[in-house]
Structures are given as C-alpha cells and as structure tokens.
Amino acid sequence: MTLTETGMSYRRSAIEGASTIGLMIALFDTLAGDLRRAAAAIRSKNIEVRCNELNHATLVLGQLESWLDLKNGGEQAQTLARFYAYLRAKMMEAAVTESFKLLESQIDMVLHIRSAWQQLDSLPTGDPRSEAGTQAAPVDSSPAQPNNPGAVRIPFSQSA
C-alpha cells in the first residue's frame, strides 16, 4: 500500500511541526506498523513483504539508536540501548523462526515505550517531570552519520 501525494504531504507537514519527542513517537508508530505488517506477512507466508517490513523496521530502529547519547544520557539512555538491541535480536529471531507471535509481543513492548514518550510529550513546558524525562535519551541533533565526531548532542525537550 502506498501513500497518496496528499497523505505524504500531510505526513511531511506533521513531522516538520513536531517536537523532538513527537518525532520519537512517530518513529515508534512507524516501527509498530512495520512489525504489525511483518507479522501479517508471516501469517500469509508472504516472504517478500515480511523481509521488506523487517528491513524497514531495522532502519527505523537504527535511527532511534543513532539518537541515543550513551555518554551523557545516563542510565535511561543505556536502558533504551539495551531495549533496542533486544528488539533487534527478537526481530531477527522472528524472521528466522517465522514467528508472528514473537513479533506481536515486540509490538506490545514498542507501544508501551511509545506510550511513555507520549505521556512525557503531553506534560506542560517547564514541568519538572518533563525536565527529568528529557534526560532519558539525549539525541544527536546532526544528521545520522556513523562516526560523526563533530555531532552536537542535545537533550530531548519540547522546545527542541
């Protein structure tokens, strides 16, 4: 299924106006959708769709990982890094074993984390809980490039 030009325009507009946390939420939505479509492809034994969806999910996961600042992000960034590694391993296991049930359990986990980001995004600016949560996963504000020593790292915030 492809998006129409109107749909793409709407998505582009929504992303351009989103907060940093809003972008995280959009990536988690995309990841959950990829996993859901991959699970459906496993059920229908459509290898091509399964591979395409899991490949895209892997790219989205890579983007999420590239935003982590493991040096300055504290335990929360380390925890997210472990979660992303676990999710990647389970995605590969599901692909090899053709287990839609394994993917569905991963979808639940992704949606749980997404919900936490959504709650953080809904806090009013200046709320101390919001400030504490912004340190959970500092991100790289530069384009995702491996070994980018000049990358400027900024924490998540609603104003970023």
Secondary structure, DSSP 4 states (H G I P E B T S, - for coil): ----HHHHHHHHHHHHT--HHHHHHHHHHHHHHHHHHHHHHHHTT-HHHHHHHHHHHHHHHHHHHHT--TTTSHHHHHHHHHHHHHHHHHHHHHHHHT-HHHHHHHHHHHHHHHHHHHHHHHSPTT-HHHHHHHTSS-EE-S---TT-TTPPEE---TT-
